[in-house]
């Protein structure tokens, strides 16, 4: 993978910072912690994406957060989270197929789709009670 490609993903790895800040403003610290950790592990991995513990940690954190948010969406009835996150996950796995076939640019765009869609889901799962915002 060339820098022009992984820099796209590194740049899009900053997107979780926005739902993290919004979750803090809404006093949903569990969600802020999750997206904040994913933000940190993702920018750490994508600054130099080589197979290492940084990649394993990033994947572990992303998958753990996805499971937690799925649980949270079910118990709170915020199923609209799934309308964004499931297509994002599908985009990721389609991209992996392209990556395995050495079609790196196509992989990058599908992975970018994951970042955009999953973070739209991150906003959907937040509490809409604006009274918590001061």
Steps between C-alpha positions, in 0.01 A plus 500: 500500500637840406482811721238664276271206578549453871497875561136500386417251774719682754313821424160333530614348830455847650123483443431316832626807681172676414258246653740475795470873567125490450467204739694694764272800452199270546659338807508156341846418619485131413446581134759780513756260646436241229523734203792681662697178533423404140613846389833458680570144388401575141718806453782310670469207257430688176793741540719204397281197419718196544405165650576549867340521843361843399285340230381225735415754770309720255296209366428376853382845614285558191330161530451535876341841457275373222373220726445741789315747279287220356404401853435864592284556190286197586443591866425864416290424191723709274483266205586778255860434610477176303390673180844660476726256678395180323564644150830635635603154616395354165710767328800396709470133405447578132815713521694214656420289196648769276804526725563127473479534121757783506248766396617741765330819382161330495571359847582851623168640378300219659692543826430873483132406464526307826643804679228732371205266557613371839546851630157601376381207711704637791295818488172307476564310820549814707229611740282763337403656830646841437437602863827324582689750284605818678 
